[in-house]
């Protein structure tokens, strides 16, 4: 029979082959398509309370979301900052964020965008910078935006297995906020 040796040949013909012909070591990814190790793509992170996912928002001056991203719950806010600020959206004059975003790298990036960083310092910082608390109170708009998004039970408790479907429902909730604003 023609074709690939070993496919349709009798068992005796395959047994006569040298043992080295049958040994094959594939050094690529596992053949079943799963990832070997590392962070899963679907963004459910492990924490003490179970699985969790962080939603990162970039909100405009009216308190409406203009960019959303999700990361595993145990990831730091630094990774979320890079994802949310990667687009070519209009640059803010002042960027208000919480202490989770306090790092020299993030402050330098904000200043390179000709914006003023309003991020309170972490308690373990040696050099303290002053934050204008009247401007920092505007961060409440971000928290209110999270509150409006979490009114949707599907976002408050993540029911979706895949990150794409969860992010899709976040986008649908953001569209609802924008439509209510019009």
C-alpha positions as CSV (number, residue, x, y, z in Angstrom):
1,X,0.0,0.0,0.0
2,X,1.2,3.5,-0.7
3,X,1.3,6.5,1.5
4,X,3.1,7.3,4.7
5,X,5.0,4.3,6.1
6,X,3.3,2.9,9.1
7,X,-0.2,4.3,8.4
8,X,-1.9,1.5,6.5
9,X,0.8,-1.3,6.6
10,X,0.3,-4.5,8.5
11,X,1.5,-4.8,12.1
12,X,4.3,-7.1,11.1
13,X,5.8,-4.5,8.7
14,X,5.7,-1.9,11.4
15,X,7.4,-4.2,13.9
16,X,10.3,-4.8,11.5
17,X,11.2,-1.1,11.5
18,X,14.1,0.0,13.5
19,X,13.2,1.4,16.9
20,X,14.8,4.7,16.1
21,X,12.3,5.3,13.4
22,X,9.4,5.5,15.9
23,X,11.0,7.8,18.4
24,X,10.0,11.4,17.9
25,X,10.6,14.2,20.4
26,X,8.6,17.3,19.7
27,X,10.0,20.3,21.6
28,X,7.2,22.6,20.7
29,X,4.1,23.4,22.8
30,X,2.0,20.5,24.0
31,X,0.0,18.9,21.2
32,X,-3.4,19.3,22.9
33,X,-3.2,23.1,22.7
34,X,-3.0,23.9,26.4
35,X,-0.4,26.2,27.9
36,X,2.4,24.6,29.9
37,X,2.8,27.0,32.7
38,X,2.5,30.7,33.6
39,X,-0.5,32.9,33.9
40,X,-3.5,31.7,32.1
41,X,-4.9,33.7,29.3
42,X,-8.4,33.9,30.8
43,X,-7.4,36.3,33.6
44,X,-8.8,34.6,36.7
45,X,-6.2,35.2,39.3
46,X,-5.7,33.3,42.5
47,X,-6.1,35.1,45.8
48,X,-6.9,34.1,49.4
49,X,-10.6,34.3,48.7
50,X,-10.5,32.3,45.5
51,X,-10.4,33.5,41.9
52,X,-10.5,37.2,41.1
53,X,-10.1,39.5,38.2
54,X,-9.1,43.2,38.2
55,X,-10.8,45.7,36.0
56,X,-8.7,48.6,34.9
57,X,-10.5,51.7,33.7
58,X,-9.5,54.9,32.1
59,X,-12.2,57.5,32.7
60,X,-12.7,60.9,31.0
61,X,-13.6,64.1,32.8
62,X,-17.3,63.3,32.8
63,X,-16.8,60.0,34.6
64,X,-17.4,57.8,31.5
65,X,-15.1,54.9,30.7
66,X,-12.9,55.4,27.6
67,X,-10.6,52.4,27.9
68,X,-11.0,49.1,29.8
69,X,-8.7,46.1,30.5
70,X,-8.7,43.1,32.8
71,X,-5.8,41.4,34.5
72,X,-5.6,38.5,37.0
73,X,-6.4,39.6,40.5
74,X,-3.0,39.1,41.9
75,X,-1.2,41.2,39.3
76,X,-0.1,44.7,40.4
77,X,-1.7,47.8,39.1
78,X,1.5,48.6,37.2
79,X,0.6,46.2,34.4
80,X,-2.9,47.6,34.2
81,X,-1.5,51.1,33.7
82,X,0.6,50.1,30.7
83,X,-2.4,48.4,29.1
84,X,-4.8,51.3,29.7
85,X,-2.4,54.0,28.5
86,X,-1.2,52.2,25.4
87,X,-3.8,53.7,23.1
88,X,-3.5,57.0,21.2
89,X,-6.5,58.5,23.1
90,X,-6.4,62.2,24.0
91,X,-3.8,62.9,26.7
92,X,-5.1,64.2,30.0
93,X,-3.9,67.4,31.6
94,X,-4.0,65.8,35.0
95,X,-4.0,62.1,35.7
96,X,-5.6,61.1,39.0
97,X,-4.9,57.6,40.3
98,X,-4.8,55.7,43.6
99,X,-1.7,54.5,45.6
100,X,-1.5,51.3,43.6
101,X,-0.1,53.3,40.7
102,X,2.6,55.0,42.7
103,X,5.9,54.3,41.1
104,X,8.7,56.4,39.6
105,X,8.3,54.8,36.2
106,X,4.6,55.7,36.0
107,X,5.2,59.2,37.3
108,X,7.9,59.7,34.6
109,X,5.6,58.3,31.9
110,X,2.8,60.7,32.9
111,X,5.2,63.7,33.0
112,X,6.5,62.7,29.5
113,X,2.9,63.0,28.3
114,X,2.9,66.6,29.5
115,X,0.4,65.7,32.3
116,X,0.4,66.3,36.0
117,X,0.4,63.1,38.1
118,X,-2.0,63.3,41.1
119,X,-1.1,60.0,42.8
120,X,-0.7,59.9,46.6
121,X,2.6,58.4,47.8
122,X,2.8,54.9,49.4
123,X,3.6,55.0,53.1
124,X,7.0,53.4,52.6
125,X,8.3,56.1,50.2
126,X,11.2,58.1,51.5
127,X,10.8,61.2,49.3
128,X,7.3,62.6,49.7
129,X,5.6,64.6,47.0
130,X,2.6,66.9,47.7
131,X,-0.7,66.0,46.2
132,X,-3.4,68.6,45.7
133,X,-6.3,67.1,47.6
134,X,-8.9,69.2,45.9
135,X,-7.9,67.7,42.5
136,X,-7.5,64.3,44.0
137,X,-11.1,64.2,45.1
138,X,-12.0,63.9,41.4
139,X,-10.9,60.3,41.7
140,X,-14.3,59.7,43.2
141,X,-15.6,59.8,39.6
142,X,-13.6,56.7,38.8
143,X,-15.0,54.9,41.9
144,X,-18.6,56.0,40.9
145,X,-17.9,54.6,37.4
146,X,-16.9,51.3,38.9
147,X,-20.1,51.4,41.0
148,X,-22.2,51.9,37.9
149,X,-20.5,49.0,36.1
150,X,-20.9,46.7,39.1
151,X,-24.6,47.3,39.2
152,X,-24.7,44.7,36.5
153,X,-24.6,41.4,38.4
154,X,-22.8,39.7,35.6
155,X,-19.8,42.0,36.2
156,X,-19.9,42.1,40.0
157,X,-19.7,38.3,40.0
158,X,-17.7,37.0,37.1
159,X,-19.8,34.3,35.5
160,X,-17.9,34.1,32.3
161,X,-15.1,31.6,31.8
162,X,-13.2,33.3,29.0
163,X,-11.6,36.7,29.3
164,X,-12.9,37.8,25.9
165,X,-16.5,37.3,26.9
166,X,-16.0,39.0,30.3
167,X,-14.4,41.9,28.6
168,X,-17.2,42.0,26.1
169,X,-19.8,42.3,28.8
170,X,-17.7,45.1,30.4
171,X,-17.8,46.9,27.1
172,X,-21.6,46.4,26.8
173,X,-22.0,47.9,30.3
174,X,-19.7,50.9,29.3
175,X,-21.8,51.4,26.2
176,X,-24.9,51.5,28.4
177,X,-23.3,54.2,30.5
178,X,-22.4,56.3,27.4
179,X,-26.0,56.0,26.1
180,X,-27.4,57.1,29.4
181,X,-25.1,60.1,29.3
182,X,-26.4,61.3,25.9
